Amino acid sequence: MFQKFLIAAQVLLAVIYTSAGLSKLIHWFPNIIGPVWLIDELSKYNLGLFGYFIALSQATVGFLLFFPKFRLVASLMLLPIHMCITIIPISLNWHGTPFVNVVLLTMILAMLYDDKVKLISLFGANGALQMSGNKIIYWSSFVLFWLAAIYLKFGHMLRSA
């Protein structure tokens, strides 16, 4: 039963996000949710390119969700997109939309939970074995880049002292 729910959720999210992305790019394209005027609205603030990025991201993730082979990667890509979409109506005190978004978020989390074995394997021993020969490079780079970021942020204090 859970697998049937996951398949239905996958297809529903695929239709929702593909149509949401394409309708932002092609205004006459039918969509279920999402404002088709997003790019026009963001263009008023010189953020039109960001609107196109959002539309292409939604269309791409939605398209990938149509294929079971790409469900995990599409779900991982969709999670931050959908979290941002969920936070906006909550911030604006919209009443019905957050509940719909939480239901859709639950579907995404259910798909990720179903692929937990694949997700755990990304962080498991196999990754550690590949990393073992490069630990010095990793940690050296880690420290070096953090020091560089701190210097860029606070370096002016050293020069003025």
GUFILO-827189 format. One line per 5 residues: their letters; for each residue x, y, z of N, C-alpha, C, O. Coordinates in steps of 0.1 Angstrom, whole numbers, plus 5000, padded with zeros to 4 digits. Atoms other than C-alpha are relative to their C-alpha. Example, Ala and Ser with C-alpha at 12.3 -4.5 7.8 and 13.67 -1.06 7.14 Angstrom:
AS> 5009 4988 5000 5123 4955 5078 5009 5012 5000 5019 5012 5007 | 4991 4989 5000 5137 4989 5071 4992 5011 5008 4997 5022 5009 .
***
This chain:
MFQKF> 5008 4988 5000 5000 5000 5000 5009 5013 5000 5006 5022 4993 | 4991 4988 4999 5028 5024 5009 5007 5003 4987 5009 5014 4983 | 4994 4998 5013 5045 5018 4975 4990 5006 4990 4995 5014 4982 | 5010 4994 5009 5013 5026 4957 4998 5015 5003 4997 5023 4994 | 5001 4986 4996 5010 5059 4977 5012 5007 4995 5011 5018 4990 .
LIAAQ> 4988 4993 5005 5046 5067 4968 5000 5002 4985 5004 5013 4980 | 5001 4998 5014 5040 5062 4931 4990 5011 4997 4993 5019 4988 | 5010 4989 5002 5009 5084 4932 5006 5013 5004 5004 5023 4997 | 4994 4988 4995 5028 5110 4952 5011 5005 4990 5011 5017 4987 | 4990 4997 5010 5057 5109 4927 4994 5006 4988 4999 5017 4983 .
VLLAV> 5007 4995 5013 5034 5114 4897 4993 5014 5003 4994 5023 4995 | 5006 4988 4996 5014 5141 4915 5010 5012 5001 5008 5022 4995 | 4990 4989 4999 5045 5161 4924 5007 5003 4987 5010 5014 4984 | 4994 4998 5013 5059 5156 4889 4991 5009 4992 4995 5018 4985 | 5010 4991 5007 5027 5171 4874 5000 5014 5005 5000 5024 4998 .
IYTSA> 5001 4987 4994 5026 5199 4899 5012 5008 4996 5011 5020 4992 | 4988 4992 5002 5062 5210 4895 5004 5002 4985 5009 5013 4982 | 4998 4998 5014 5065 5204 4858 4991 5011 4995 4995 5020 4987 | 5009 4990 5005 5034 5225 4851 5002 5013 5007 5001 5023 5000 | 4997 4988 4993 5044 5251 4877 5012 5007 4993 5011 5019 4990 .
GLSKL> 4989 4995 5007 5077 5256 4860 4997 5005 4986 5001 5016 4982 | 5003 4997 5014 5065 5255 4824 4990 5012 4999 4991 5020 4990 | 5010 4990 5001 5035 5278 4831 5007 5014 5003 5001 5024 4999 | 4993 4987 4998 5060 5305 4844 5007 5004 4987 5009 5016 4985 | 4992 4997 5012 5079 5302 4811 4990 5002 4988 4993 5011 4980 .
IHWFP> 5010 5000 5011 5048 5297 4788 4987 5003 5007 4981 4993 5012 | 5011 4996 4991 5019 5316 4804 4987 4992 4997 4979 4990 5005 | 5012 5007 5003 4992 5296 4785 5001 4985 5004 4991 4978 5004 | 4998 5014 4996 5006 5263 4798 4991 4997 5013 4992 5005 5022 | 5008 5003 4988 4981 5247 4823 5008 4997 5012 5018 4990 5011 .
NIIGP> 4993 5004 4988 4992 5245 4859 4990 4998 5011 4979 5002 5010 | 5009 5003 4989 4978 5233 4892 5002 5011 5011 4993 5016 5016 | 4997 4990 4989 4996 5256 4917 5011 5009 4995 5018 5006 4985 | 4989 4991 5003 5020 5285 4916 4996 5012 4991 4988 5011 4982 | 5003 4989 5008 5019 5320 4902 5007 5000 4987 5019 4999 4986 .
VWLID> 4994 4999 5013 5024 5323 4865 5007 5013 4997 5015 5014 4988 | 4995 4986 5001 5033 5360 4869 5013 5002 5008 5018 5013 5009 | 4988 4998 4991 5064 5353 4891 5012 5007 4993 5018 5016 4999 | 4989 4993 5007 5090 5363 4865 4997 5015 4997 5006 5023 4999 | 5004 4986 5002 5071 5395 4856 5001 5008 5013 5006 5019 5013 .
ELSKY> 4999 4993 4987 5069 5404 4893 5014 5002 5004 5018 5013 5009 | 4986 4998 4996 5105 5397 4900 5008 5009 4991 5018 5015 4996 | 4993 4991 5010 5116 5416 4869 4999 5015 5005 5007 5023 5002 | 5001 4986 4995 5103 5448 4886 5011 5004 5010 5014 5015 5011 | 4989 4998 4991 5131 5444 4911 5014 4995 4994 5023 4992 5002 .
NLGLF> 4988 5004 5007 5157 5434 4885 5004 4985 5004 5016 4982 5004 | 4998 5014 4996 5153 5397 4896 4994 4991 4990 4990 4979 4993 | 5007 5008 5010 5138 5384 4864 5008 4987 4997 5002 4976 4995 | 4991 5012 5002 5168 5360 4858 4997 4990 5011 4997 4978 5008 | 5003 5009 4989 5161 5345 4892 4986 4993 4998 4985 4982 5001 .
GYFIA> 5013 5006 5003 5125 5340 4882 5001 4989 4990 4994 4978 4991 | 4997 5010 5010 5137 5321 4851 5007 4988 5006 5003 4976 5003 | 4993 5011 4993 5160 5300 4874 4990 4992 5008 4990 4979 5007 | 5011 5007 4993 5130 5291 4896 4992 4992 4991 4989 4980 4994 | 5008 5007 5010 5109 5282 4866 5007 4988 4994 5001 4977 4994 .
LSQAT> 4992 5011 5006 5136 5260 4850 5003 4989 5011 5002 4977 5008 | 4998 5010 4989 5144 5244 4884 4987 4991 5003 4988 4979 5004 | 5013 5007 4997 5107 5235 4890 4997 4990 4988 4994 4979 4990 | 5003 5008 5012 5103 5222 4854 5010 4988 5000 5005 4977 4996 | 4990 5011 5001 5135 5201 4856 4997 4990 5011 4997 4978 5008 .
VGFLL> 5002 5009 4989 5128 5186 4890 4987 4992 4997 4986 4980 4999 | 5012 5006 5004 5092 5179 4879 5001 4989 4989 4996 4978 4990 | 4998 5010 5011 5103 5162 4847 5008 4988 5005 5004 4977 5001 | 4993 5012 4994 5128 5140 4866 4991 4991 5008 4993 4979 5008 | 5009 5008 4992 5101 5129 4889 4991 4991 4992 4985 4981 4998 .
FFPKF> 5008 5009 5008 5082 5113 4860 5007 4987 4998 5001 4977 4995 | 4992 5012 5002 5110 5087 4859 5004 4994 5014 5011 5000 5021 | 4997 5006 4987 5112 5063 4889 5015 4999 5002 5020 4999 5014 | 4985 5001 4999 5150 5059 4882 5006 5012 5006 5016 5012 5013 | 4995 4987 4995 5155 5096 4891 4993 5005 5013 4994 5016 5016 .
RLVAS> 5008 4996 4989 5131 5097 4921 5008 5006 5011 5005 5016 5017 | 4992 4996 4989 5158 5100 4947 5007 5013 4998 5006 5023 5006 | 4993 4988 5003 5179 5127 4931 4990 5012 4998 4992 5023 5002 | 5010 4990 5002 5147 5146 4921 4994 5004 5014 4991 5016 5016 | 5005 4997 4986 5134 5144 4957 5010 5008 5008 5006 5017 5015 .
LMLLP> 4989 4992 4993 5167 5157 4971 5000 5014 4994 5002 5024 5002 | 5000 4986 5006 5166 5186 4946 4987 5007 5004 4987 5020 5005 | 5013 4993 4998 5129 5193 4953 4999 5004 5015 4992 5014 5017 | 5001 4997 4986 5133 5194 4991 5003 5015 5003 4994 5021 5009 | 4997 4985 4997 5150 5229 4994 4991 5009 4992 4987 5019 4997 .
IHMCI> 5009 4992 5007 5128 5242 4966 4986 5001 5007 4981 5012 5008 | 5013 5001 4994 5096 5231 4983 5000 5007 5014 4991 5013 5018 | 4999 4994 4987 5108 5243 5017 4999 5015 4999 4993 5022 5006 | 5001 4986 5003 5113 5278 5003 4986 5004 4996 4980 5014 5001 | 5013 4997 5004 5079 5277 4987 4990 4999 5012 4980 5006 5013 .
TIIPI> 5008 5001 4988 5064 5266 5021 5002 5011 5009 4992 5016 5015 | 4997 4989 4991 5081 5293 5041 4993 5013 4996 4989 5021 5005 | 5005 4987 5005 5068 5322 5019 4985 5002 5005 4982 5012 5011 | 5014 4997 4995 5030 5317 5026 4999 5000 5015 4990 5007 5021 | 5001 5000 4985 5037 5310 5063 5005 5015 5004 4998 5020 5013 .
SLNWH> 4995 4987 4996 5057 5343 5065 4989 5011 4996 4989 5021 5003 | 5010 4990 5004 5028 5362 5047 4987 4997 5007 4977 5004 5004 | 5012 5003 4992 5002 5347 5071 4988 4995 4991 4977 4999 4994 | 5010 5005 5008 4983 5330 5043 4994 4988 5007 5001 4981 5014 | 5007 5010 4991 4957 5306 5058 5000 4986 4994 5003 4977 5001 .
GTPFV> 5002 5013 5005 4951 5277 5035 5013 4994 4993 5015 4982 4994 | 4989 5005 5008 4983 5274 5014 5010 4992 5008 5015 4982 5003 | 4990 5008 4992 5007 5263 5042 4996 4986 5002 5004 4977 5003 | 5005 5013 4997 4985 5233 5049 5002 4991 4987 5007 4979 4988 | 4998 5007 5013 4986 5222 5012 5015 4997 4998 5019 4986 4995 .
NVVLL> 4986 5001 5001 5024 5228 5012 5006 4989 5009 5015 4982 5006 | 4995 5010 4990 5029 5207 5043 4996 4986 4995 5004 4976 4997 | 5004 5013 5005 5009 5178 5027 5010 4996 4989 5015 4984 4988 | 4990 5003 5011 5032 5180 4996 5014 4997 5006 5021 4989 5001 | 4987 5003 4993 5063 5182 5019 5000 4986 5006 5010 4980 5005 .
TMILA> 5001 5013 4994 5051 5151 5036 5002 4989 4989 5009 4979 4991 | 4998 5010 5011 5050 5133 5002 5015 4999 4996 5020 4989 4994 | 4985 5000 5003 5086 5144 4995 5008 4993 5010 5016 4985 5007 | 4992 5007 4989 5098 5132 5029 4997 4985 5000 5006 4978 5003 | 5003 5014 5001 5080 5099 5024 5008 4993 4989 5013 4982 4991 .
MLYDD> 4992 5005 5011 5098 5094 4991 5015 4999 5004 5021 4989 5001 | 4986 5001 4995 5131 5102 5008 5002 4989 5010 5012 4982 5010 | 5000 5010 4990 5123 5079 5037 5001 4986 4993 5008 4977 4997 | 5000 5012 5007 5116 5051 5012 5013 4996 4994 5017 4985 4993 | 4987 5002 5006 5150 5056 4997 5011 5001 5010 5023 5005 5007 .
KVKLI> 4991 4998 4989 5167 5057 5031 5013 4992 4999 5024 4996 5003 | 4989 5009 5001 5190 5028 5023 5010 5006 4990 5022 5006 4993 | 4991 4993 5009 5204 5047 4993 5006 5012 5006 5018 5015 5004 | 4995 4987 4994 5207 5079 5013 5011 4996 5010 5021 5003 5011 | 4991 5004 4989 5225 5061 5042 5013 4995 4993 5024 4998 4998 .
SLFGA> 4988 5005 5007 5249 5045 5017 5009 5011 4995 5021 5010 4993 | 4992 4988 5004 5260 5080 5006 5009 5004 5011 5020 5009 5009 | 4992 4996 4989 5273 5086 5041 5007 4988 5007 5013 4990 5017 | 4995 5012 4994 5283 5050 5049 5015 4998 4998 5023 5007 4995 | 4986 5004 5001 5316 5032 5049 5006 5002 4986 5018 5005 4985 .
NGALQ> 4995 4999 5014 5320 5033 5011 5006 5014 4998 5017 5015 4992 | 4995 4986 5002 5324 5071 5012 5012 5002 5008 5021 5009 5004 | 4988 4999 4991 5349 5068 5041 5012 4994 4994 5023 4999 4995 | 4989 5007 5006 5370 5043 5022 5006 5009 4988 5018 5009 4986 | 4995 4991 5012 5372 5067 4991 5007 5012 5006 5016 5017 4999 .
MSGNK> 4994 4987 4994 5381 5096 5014 5013 4997 5007 5021 5006 5009 | 4989 5003 4992 5408 5078 5034 5013 5004 4995 5022 5009 5002 | 4987 4995 5006 5436 5086 5010 5001 5015 4998 5012 5020 4996 | 5000 4986 5003 5426 5122 5007 4997 5008 5012 4993 5020 5011 | 5004 4992 4988 5420 5132 5043 5009 5012 5003 5004 5022 5007 .
IIYWS> 4991 4989 4998 5450 5154 5045 4997 5012 4991 4996 5023 4995 | 5004 4990 5009 5440 5173 5014 4987 5006 5004 4985 5018 5003 | 5013 4995 4996 5404 5175 5026 5001 5010 5012 4996 5021 5011 | 5000 4992 4988 5412 5189 5060 5009 5012 4998 5006 5023 5004 | 4991 4988 5003 5440 5212 5047 4991 5010 4992 4992 5022 4995 .
SFVLF> 5009 4992 5008 5415 5226 5022 4989 5007 5009 4986 5018 5008 | 5011 4995 4991 5388 5229 5048 5005 5012 5009 4999 5022 5010 | 4994 4990 4991 5411 5249 5072 5004 5012 4992 5001 5024 4996 | 4995 4989 5008 5426 5270 5044 4988 5009 4995 4989 5021 4996 | 5012 4992 5005 5392 5281 5029 4993 5007 5011 4988 5018 5009 .
WLAAI> 5006 4993 4989 5378 5289 5063 5008 5012 5005 5003 5022 5008 | 4991 4989 4996 5408 5310 5072 4999 5011 4989 4999 5023 4993 | 5001 4989 5011 5405 5328 5038 4987 5007 5001 4986 5019 5000 | 5013 4994 4998 5368 5334 5044 5000 5010 5012 4995 5021 5011 | 4999 4992 4988 5375 5348 5079 5008 5012 4997 5005 5023 5001 .
YLKFG> 4991 4989 5004 5403 5370 5065 4992 5010 4991 4993 5022 4993 | 5008 4991 5008 5380 5383 5038 4990 5008 5008 4987 5020 5004 | 5010 4993 4992 5354 5392 5064 5006 5010 5010 5001 5021 5011 | 4995 4992 4989 5376 5406 5091 5015 5005 4998 5021 5011 5007 | 4986 4996 5003 5410 5413 5074 5002 5015 5001 5013 5019 5005 .
HMLRS> 4999 4986 4998 5403 5450 5074 5004 5004 5014 5010 5015 5016 | 4997 4996 4986 5406 5450 5112 5015 4998 5002 5020 5005 5010 | 4986 5002 4998 5441 5436 5110 5008 5011 4993 5018 5015 4999 | 4993 4989 5007 5452 5462 5085 4999 5013 5007 5008 5021 5006 | 5002 4987 4994 5438 5491 5104 5006 5001 5015 5007 5011 5020 .
A> 4995 5000 4986 5453 5480 5138 5015 5004 5000 5021 5004 5011 .
***
